[in-house]
């Protein structure tokens, strides 16, 4: 076969793969829509079955989308070398979180999935400090390392709407929020709900796009107009924050059964003055008022891409009392692998504060060295901190030992023997021996 024929064959295979991945993306979209519809079922058993089916189909589509190869990139900083396997969005996020963007990148080509475990071991043996792989939750070939843990690629937070709603902002903790809301009312701020296409267009182009781009810069993940319209607006509408009856901010949301979903937000032209006035507090408060009036009992504050505790948006939602819950959408996992973490890299990872999902619960990841992994006297403050963030506790990760979960309840009671050892947990966050928790 000539070089020209090889080139044509390669281009044809790439075109087929692009077409195939587009279809798989649509299957994932449909699975996510079905997950949203599942909340409309009044029977818990029907909800659970529908969610499991939708997640399974979405997970299979994600796995097939990864097949047969994934891109690998070596990223070098002066003191660390990291290899990332996955898509461009995940690579940008890893560089932002771990390497502060000041890095040198080297493309390593596309790695066959069936050789990924072998290649990760080779990279670690060659002195790479950390390997991060973005994979489907049901990736069939577990990856391993001296130190391994996994985090979901989405973090979801939700809170129970109290009755009366005003009790949510009572007490000294919410003095600032009460002051902002009272001042907003005097300044002519209010809200209204709309299902008008003109209002949606104004929200999307003048509020949502400028707000997301101003807030996240080049890391911004912007949903297409058609997706926001077809997937969410036709099922719900926009709660518009108004000043003197003119829309200045809004949130796209819908109610299913007893849950109100906060899908996307925006501020008119990302106006810094509105942000200083506490417009984000107003958006949340007015949306919860609207949700309560629709009979909602739970306010889902939406998903954040990737899972770490140092994220400002994560902490802002937690301030309202939101707990971390299983993501509503289809999501994958970041699997972290290392042979021996340097103290500086371990400390940096702990400052980022990743979140791991284990058997439907969510734990803050705490990386410890061999020397201090059994020194439990310092875990009290860490446990209080993560449980204040709406997590179930800590999962302690150290080299050559099984991951261990800790909760503040068992810690306060001094019952060390009740610390759960996740003996059969593989680095993808699944139980081994053929069992996967899909619900």
N, C-alpha and C positions, 0 to 999 in steps of 0.2 A: 504494500500500500504506500503510495507516494505521500510526501509531506503535505501537498495540497489536499489530497483526499482525507488525510488525518485531521487537517484543520477544519474541513467541511463537516466531518463527523463530530468533531468536538463542538462546533457551533450548533449543530443540530441537537446534540444531547443537552447542551445548556439551554436551548430554547424550550425543549420538552420539559426540563426541570423547572424552568421559570413558570411555564403554563401549569405544571403539576402543583407547584407551591402556591400559585394563585388560587387554585381550586381548594387546596387544603386550608388556606387562610379563610376562605369563605365558609368551610365546614366549621372552623373554630369560631367564626362570627356567629353562625347559626346556633352552635352549642351554647355560646354565651347568651344569646337571645332566649334560648330555651331555659337556661338557668334563671334568667330574670322572670320568665313566665311561670316557673315552678313556684315562685312565692305567691302567686295568685291562687294556688290550690288551697282550699280551706282545711284539708286533712293533712296532718303532719306526716303520716305514712306515705301519702301520695307525693308530698313535697320531697321527702327523702329519696323515694324511688326515682323521681324525675331528675333530681340533682345528680344522683349516682350515674344514671344513664348518660346525661349530658356531659358530665365530667369525663366519663370513660371514652365517649366518642371524641371529645376535644383533645384528650390526652393522646389517643391513637393518632389523630391528625397531626399533633405536634411532633410525635415520634417519627411519623412518615415524612414530615417536612424536613427533619434533620437528616434523613437518609438520602444518599449513602455517605455523604461527607460533610464535615463542618470546617470552617476556616479557623486557622490558628495563627496567633500573632504573639511575638515575643516583645515585651515592653520593658525597657531598661531605664532605671533611674541610677543615680550615682551609687546608692547603697542597696538597692533591691532589683531583682530581675523576676518578672512575672510573665507567665504564658497564659493567654486567654483563648479559650476555644468557644466560638459562638458567633453571634451576629454583631453588626456595627454598633447598634444601640447599647448592647451590653458592654462592648469594648470601651465606648466613650464613658459610660458610667464608672467602670472599673478604674480607668485612668483618672477620672475626676475624684473618686473616693480614696484611692490608695496611692496615686502617683502625682497628684496635684497638677496634672496636665503637662508638666515640664519633663518630657520623656523622649526617648528614641524608640521608634517602632520598626520591627522587622517582620515581614510576612513570612510565615512558615509553610504556606500552602494549605491545601485542603486535606484533612485527615479522615480516612475511612472510619466509620463508627466502630467497626469490628476490631480495629487496631488501636482505638483510643486508649484503652487501659495500658497496653504495652508502651505507647508513646508517652503517656504521662509518667510512667516509671522511668523511661529514658531521660526525659527532661529533668526530673528530680535528681537522678543519679549524676547528671551533668552539671549540677549546681544551681539550677533554677530554684529560687526561694519559695515560690508559690505558683501553683497551677489552679486556674479557675475555669470550670467547664459549665456552660449554660445548656441544660439538657431537659428533655421531657421528664415529668415526674415518674413515668413508667419505663424509663430507659432500662433495658433488660440486662445489661452487663455492668454490675456495680464497680465503681472505681475505688481504689484503696490507696492509702498512704500511711506513713507513720502517724500522721495527724490528719484527720479528715472531718469535715462537717458540711452541712448543706443549709441553704436559706431559700425560701420561696421568692420568686421574682415579683410578687405582689404582696402588699400589706393592706389589709382592710380594717377599718375601725368603725364601731357603731356604739350607740348609747340608747338606753331606755328613756323614753320621754316621760318625765314625771308629771304628776297631777297634784297641785297646780304646776304649770310650767314655770311660773316665776320662782318656785323653790329651787330650780336648777342654778340660779344666779344669786342665791342668798348667801350670806356670810361674808367674812372679810376677804376671802380669796377672790371673790368676783366684784369687789368694790370698783375696780377700774372699768369692768364691763358695764356695770349698772350706770356709772357716770357717763360713759360714752353713749349708751342707749337713751338716757334721759336728755342728754345734750342734743342727740340726733332728733328726738321728738320735738324739742323746742325749735330746732333749725328747719323743721318742715319735712323731715324724712319719714317715709311710710313705705308701704309695699302693696303690690297687686299681683294677681296671678293671670297669666295670659296664655292662650293657645293660638294667637294670631301669628301667621307666617311673617308678617312685617316685623313684629316684635322679636320673633326668633332670628330673623336676618340681622336686625339691629344688635341683638345679644351676641350672635356669633361673630360678626365682622367688627363691630365697634367695641365690644367688651371682652369676649373670650379670647380671641386671637391676640390682641395687644397685651392682655393681662398675663397669659401663659408665657408669651415670648419675653416680656419684661422680667418676669419672675425667674425663669429658668434658662434664658439665653439659648446657647447652642444645644443645651441638653433638653430643650422643650420637646415634649411629645404631644403633637396637636392632632386631634381626631378630625377626619374630613367632615365637611359640611353634610354630605349625604349620609354618613354614618350617624352623626348626631341627630339628624332629622328623622331618618327611617327607624333607627334603633331605639331612640329615647323620646324625642319630642312628640311623635304621634301617639305615644303611650302615656304621656304626661303633659308637661308644659314648662313655662318659665316663670319663676317667682322673681319679679322685677322690684328692686329697691328704687324708690322714687324720691326726688327732692323737689318740692313745690310741683308735684305731679309729673315731673320729667324723669324718665328712667336714667339712672346713673350706674347701676350695677345689677347683677342678676345671678340666678342659679338655675340650671336645667335639672329638673327632678320629676319623679313619678312615684306613685303609691301602688304597691302590690300587696294585697291582703292587709297585714298590719304594719308593713314596713315602708318607710319613705326613703327613696334612694337619691342621694346627692350626686349627680353625674358630672357636672362641669360648672365652673364659675367664671365670672368676668367682671371687670371694672372698666367703666367708660374711658377709653383711650389710656388705660393704666395710669390714670391721673394721680400723681404723688400726693396732691392735697386731699383727695378722697381717702387715700390709704392712711394718711396721717389722722384723719377724722375717725378712723376705726371702721371703715366701710366693711371690712371682712367680718367683724363682729356683728354688724347689722345683717349681712347676708345670712349668716348662720342663724341668728335669732329669728329673723322674719321667716326663713324657710321652716324652722321648727314650729313656729306659730301656725303657718299654713298646714304643715303636716298634721299637727294635733287636730286642727279643724276638720281634716279629712278622715279622722279616726285612727291615724297611725299611732302605734305604741312604741315603735323602734325607729330611730333616725340613723340610717347608714350614711356615714360621712364620706364614703367613697374609698377608692383604692389608690395606693401610691406605688409607683414602680420601684421594685427592689425593697429590701427590708433592713433598715438600720435605724437605731435609736437616736442618732445625732441629727436626723433630718428635722429641719425646722417645722415643716408642714405636719409631720408626725406628732411633734410635741404640741403644736397649736391645737390639733384635734383632741389630744389627750387632756388638754386644759379644760375642755368641756365635760370630761368624765368618760370619754370613749374608751371602750375595751377593744383589744385586738381580736378579730374573729377570722374565720376561714374566708379567703378571698371569694368574691362572687363570680369572678371570671375564670377563664382557663389560664393556668399559669404553669411555669416550669420551675426549675431549681438551679441555683448556682451551687456547684460542688467545689469546695476548697480543699486542696491537697498540698501537703508539705512533708518534708522529711525532718527538718529541724528549723524552727522559726528563730530568727535572731530576736533579741530582746526589743529592739527598736520596732521591728515589723509586728511583733506580737502586741506591743503596747499601742501601736497605731490601729491595728484591727480592733482592739478593745475599746479605743476611743470612738471609732466609728459606731460600734455597738450593733452588730448584726443580730437578726432575729431568726430563730430556727423553729420549724414546725415539727412536732413529735406527737404522733397519735392524736391529732386534732387539737393539741394544745400548743401554746406559743411561749418560747423561752428566749431570754437574752443570752447570747453566746458569750461565755467567759473563757478565754484562752489562758492557760496557766502552764508554767514550766514544770518539769519533773520534780524540781526541788520544792516547789510550793504547792503542788497539786493536792496534797493532803493537809495543808495548813488551813483548816477551816475557820479559824477564829476571825478572819477578815471578811467572811461572806455576808455577815449581817447587814452592813451598809449597802452592799451591792444588791442584795435581795430586796431590801426596802425600796431602793431606787427603781428596780425593774418592775416591781409590783405596783409602784406609784404610776408607772407608765402603762398600766393595763395589761401586763403580761402575767403568765402563770408562774414564773420563777426564772431560775438560771439553769442553763445546761453547761457543765464544766467540761472543757475539751483540753486534753493534754496528750503528749506523745505516748504511744504504746499502752494506753489504758482505755477502758470502755468509757463512753460518754456517761456522765452522771447528772441527773436533774435534781435541783434543790428548790424547795418552796419556803416562804417565810414562815408558814405554819409549822412545818416540821422542824425548821431551824429554831424558832422561838421555843418550841417544846423541848429542844435538846435531844430529839430522837434521831441521832445520826444513822442508826441502823435502818431507818425507813427510807433513806435516800435511794431513789430508784436507779438501778443500773440497767441501762438500755443494752443488754447483752447481744441482742440479735439485730441491732439497728445498723443498716449499711449507710454509706456516706450520701446516698440520695434521700435520706430521711424516711426510708421505708423499712418495714420489718422484713427480714430475709426469710428463707425457707418457703418462697413462693407466695407469700401473702403481701398484698398491697392495700392500703387504706384509701379508698377512692371517694368516700362520701363527701 
